Amino acid sequence: MLDDHTQALQELQTLAKSKGIQLPDSPDLTHRLLITTMRAMTAEAFDTQYIQRMGINAHQRTSELLEKIQRNAQDADFKALATKQLPIVQNHLQRAQQMTRPAVQK
């Protein structure tokens, strides 16, 4: 997942730069507060919250955003990037959802 995220970020940065778009260089206030909150958690609480907030919630929001870009973006390059990234994000979401399900015993 880290490799996929790193590659997606690099591709987005390259595309944005080619279009003259300045991307944020740090997390927004909401994410900075989340980082602070999660740093104070126990390991078990951190794992649970990370899977829910980053693994599931963030991937759901990203999937919805990519679908919206596919439908509405006027720029063909951004549509293409969204189309490329959507199945990767959906795969990450599916894996995170599987991690929250209890193991089926045989």
Backbone bond lengths (Angstrom), bond angles and torsions (degrees), N, CA, C in turn:
res aa  C-N    CA-C-N  psi(-1)  N-CA   C-N-CA  omega(-1)  CA-C   N-CA-C  phi
1 M - - - 1.444 - - 1.524 109.84 -
2 L 1.299 117.11 -40.35 1.465 120.33 179.98 1.526 110.63 -61.27
3 D 1.324 116.87 -42.72 1.460 120.37 178.38 1.531 111.18 -62.05
4 D 1.339 116.40 -43.00 1.473 120.43 178.63 1.520 111.07 -62.17
5 H 1.328 116.60 -43.65 1.467 120.34 -179.28 1.525 110.97 -66.30
6 T 1.316 116.56 -40.72 1.467 120.62 179.20 1.519 110.31 -62.89
7 Q 1.315 117.15 -45.37 1.460 121.03 179.73 1.527 110.89 -64.29
8 A 1.327 117.59 -43.57 1.467 120.94 179.98 1.525 110.67 -61.93
9 L 1.323 116.63 -42.59 1.463 120.34 179.18 1.524 110.71 -63.33
10 Q 1.309 116.79 -43.68 1.469 120.09 179.24 1.530 111.21 -61.99
11 E 1.321 116.37 -41.96 1.464 119.94 179.10 1.531 110.94 -65.72
12 L 1.327 116.47 -41.79 1.459 120.14 178.24 1.525 111.08 -64.32
13 Q 1.329 116.84 -43.92 1.462 120.35 178.83 1.527 111.56 -61.24
14 T 1.323 116.63 -42.28 1.465 120.87 179.17 1.526 110.64 -63.88
15 L 1.332 116.35 -45.56 1.458 120.63 179.80 1.526 110.87 -64.31
16 A 1.321 116.81 -46.17 1.464 120.35 179.98 1.530 110.65 -59.85
17 K 1.317 116.59 -44.47 1.462 120.66 179.84 1.529 110.64 -61.00
18 S 1.337 116.74 -41.81 1.468 119.93 -179.84 1.524 112.25 -65.92
19 K 1.342 116.42 -22.03 1.469 121.72 179.88 1.529 111.74 -98.88
20 G 1.345 116.73 0.62 1.459 120.31 -179.40 1.520 113.70 73.52
21 I 1.335 116.33 28.15 1.464 121.89 -179.31 1.519 109.08 -103.15
22 Q 1.329 116.26 129.59 1.464 122.28 178.20 1.523 109.26 -92.25
23 L 1.317 117.21 118.32 1.463 122.16 177.00 1.521 109.97 -88.20
24 P 1.329 117.52 153.50 1.471 120.15 175.46 1.526 109.94 -59.83
25 D 1.336 116.26 147.32 1.465 119.77 179.81 1.515 112.50 -107.63
26 S 1.335 116.63 7.75 1.462 120.63 177.05 1.524 108.68 -154.55
27 P 1.332 116.95 162.89 1.466 120.21 179.09 1.524 111.40 -63.69
28 D 1.326 116.47 152.47 1.460 120.91 175.88 1.532 109.64 -74.96
29 L 1.317 116.47 175.14 1.463 121.67 -175.94 1.527 111.83 -57.82
30 T 1.315 117.34 -43.74 1.467 120.65 -179.61 1.521 111.08 -57.78
31 H 1.322 116.76 -45.16 1.463 120.15 -178.37 1.530 112.04 -73.71
32 R 1.321 117.70 -31.95 1.473 119.35 175.52 1.528 110.33 -65.23
33 L 1.332 117.07 -39.50 1.467 120.65 177.19 1.529 110.58 -66.00
34 L 1.314 116.49 -39.75 1.465 120.34 178.22 1.522 110.59 -62.67
35 I 1.309 117.07 -43.08 1.472 121.30 178.37 1.526 109.97 -59.75
36 T 1.316 116.62 -46.36 1.468 121.14 179.80 1.527 110.68 -61.07
37 T 1.311 116.38 -44.73 1.468 121.25 -179.77 1.524 111.09 -62.84
38 M 1.315 116.08 -44.58 1.465 119.46 -176.05 1.528 112.14 -71.44
39 R 1.309 117.43 -28.29 1.475 119.90 177.02 1.525 111.80 -63.50
40 A 1.327 116.23 -27.42 1.459 120.60 -177.87 1.530 113.25 -86.81
41 M 1.318 117.68 -3.99 1.465 121.20 -176.42 1.521 112.47 -81.36
42 T 1.322 114.49 156.96 1.460 120.09 170.37 1.530 107.70 -68.46
43 A 1.307 116.46 164.27 1.467 120.49 -179.05 1.532 111.23 -59.50
44 E 1.320 116.47 -43.58 1.474 120.01 -178.87 1.527 110.95 -65.15
45 A 1.322 116.82 -45.09 1.465 120.49 178.88 1.528 110.31 -64.13
46 F 1.324 116.18 -40.50 1.462 120.53 178.77 1.525 110.33 -59.00
47 D 1.330 116.92 -48.78 1.460 120.60 -178.67 1.524 111.26 -58.17
48 T 1.318 116.47 -46.49 1.466 121.45 -179.57 1.522 110.95 -62.37
49 Q 1.320 116.59 -48.14 1.459 120.50 -178.95 1.525 112.32 -68.04
50 Y 1.309 116.90 -36.75 1.463 120.04 179.79 1.529 110.10 -63.00
51 I 1.312 117.00 -47.41 1.470 120.29 179.85 1.524 109.78 -60.90
52 Q 1.328 117.24 -44.79 1.466 119.87 -177.22 1.530 111.68 -69.19
53 R 1.327 116.43 -50.50 1.473 120.23 -173.34 1.518 113.24 -77.58
54 M 1.313 117.11 -45.04 1.462 120.29 -176.33 1.527 111.37 -93.66
55 G 1.318 115.29 -45.59 1.453 118.78 -177.11 1.510 112.68 -68.12
56 I 1.316 116.85 -44.06 1.466 119.88 -175.95 1.527 111.52 -100.11
57 N 1.317 118.02 -63.35 1.465 120.40 -173.87 1.526 112.93 -58.98
58 A 1.311 117.90 -47.74 1.470 120.39 -177.44 1.528 111.14 -65.90
59 H 1.327 117.26 -38.50 1.463 119.26 179.02 1.530 111.44 -71.44
60 Q 1.334 117.57 -32.77 1.470 119.73 175.16 1.529 109.98 -64.23
61 R 1.329 116.60 -47.31 1.476 120.26 179.81 1.532 110.88 -63.00
62 T 1.317 116.51 -40.49 1.460 119.91 179.73 1.522 110.58 -66.59
63 S 1.307 117.65 -41.48 1.464 121.64 177.92 1.527 110.00 -60.14
64 E 1.325 117.01 -45.40 1.466 121.01 178.63 1.525 111.12 -62.26
65 L 1.320 116.87 -41.17 1.463 120.98 178.98 1.527 110.87 -64.27
66 L 1.316 117.47 -44.88 1.463 120.84 179.42 1.526 111.44 -63.00
67 E 1.332 116.75 -39.00 1.466 120.14 176.71 1.527 110.47 -63.60
68 K 1.327 117.01 -40.71 1.466 121.35 178.53 1.528 110.67 -64.93
69 I 1.317 116.80 -40.71 1.473 120.52 177.68 1.529 109.65 -63.29
70 Q 1.319 117.19 -42.77 1.464 120.27 178.45 1.532 111.29 -58.32
71 R 1.326 116.19 -41.22 1.469 120.87 -177.71 1.529 112.96 -75.48
72 N 1.345 116.87 -39.18 1.461 119.56 -164.96 1.518 117.33 -115.26
73 A 1.306 118.26 -16.54 1.471 119.43 -174.75 1.526 110.76 -64.79
74 Q 1.306 115.20 138.41 1.463 121.20 176.64 1.524 111.26 -85.53
75 D 1.320 116.38 -23.43 1.464 121.69 -176.61 1.528 109.93 -87.67
76 A 1.315 116.62 120.34 1.467 121.83 -177.64 1.524 112.63 -63.32
77 D 1.329 117.57 -32.88 1.463 120.33 -179.47 1.523 111.27 -68.72
78 F 1.336 116.95 -40.10 1.465 119.57 177.79 1.529 110.51 -69.36
79 K 1.327 117.15 -37.49 1.469 120.19 176.11 1.526 110.18 -61.33
80 A 1.319 116.27 -43.33 1.469 120.41 -179.53 1.520 111.41 -63.81
81 L 1.329 116.77 -41.23 1.465 119.68 178.67 1.524 110.27 -65.49
82 A 1.325 117.15 -41.85 1.465 120.82 177.78 1.525 110.58 -61.63
83 T 1.319 116.35 -42.64 1.467 121.19 179.65 1.523 110.91 -63.27
84 K 1.312 116.57 -39.03 1.467 121.18 178.97 1.527 111.23 -68.39
85 Q 1.329 117.25 -41.30 1.460 121.05 -173.48 1.527 114.02 -82.02
86 L 1.324 117.95 -25.79 1.466 120.26 -174.64 1.530 113.41 -56.16
87 P 1.322 121.21 -49.75 1.474 118.32 -179.99 1.529 113.37 -64.45
88 I 1.306 117.36 -29.45 1.471 120.80 177.95 1.521 109.68 -68.03
89 V 1.328 116.50 -45.73 1.470 121.65 179.15 1.520 110.14 -64.33
90 Q 1.319 117.44 -41.61 1.459 120.34 179.28 1.530 111.41 -64.87
91 N 1.323 116.99 -35.05 1.458 120.57 175.32 1.523 111.18 -65.08
92 H 1.324 117.06 -42.94 1.465 120.36 177.56 1.529 110.54 -62.25
93 L 1.325 116.68 -41.59 1.462 121.14 178.25 1.520 110.54 -61.06
94 Q 1.308 116.50 -46.31 1.458 120.74 -179.98 1.531 111.15 -60.17
95 R 1.316 116.54 -42.96 1.473 119.84 178.87 1.527 111.14 -63.67
96 A 1.314 117.08 -41.90 1.471 120.40 179.33 1.520 110.43 -64.17
97 Q 1.327 116.83 -41.35 1.463 120.27 178.39 1.527 110.89 -62.84
98 Q 1.326 116.91 -38.33 1.455 120.67 178.46 1.528 111.42 -64.79
99 M 1.314 116.78 -31.52 1.469 120.12 -179.56 1.521 111.92 -69.26
100 T 1.315 117.82 -21.97 1.459 120.05 -178.51 1.520 112.91 -91.89
101 R 1.335 116.62 -9.17 1.450 120.50 179.01 1.524 110.33 -85.14
102 P 1.317 116.89 139.76 1.469 118.41 177.21 1.526 110.49 -64.09
103 A 1.311 115.87 145.73 1.461 121.12 178.61 1.530 108.92 -65.51
104 V 1.303 115.44 138.20 1.467 120.75 177.85 1.529 106.95 -84.01
105 Q 1.318 114.64 125.36 1.463 119.43 -179.48 1.529 109.20 -92.14
106 K 1.312 115.86 141.69 1.470 121.31 179.74 1.502 110.12 -92.73
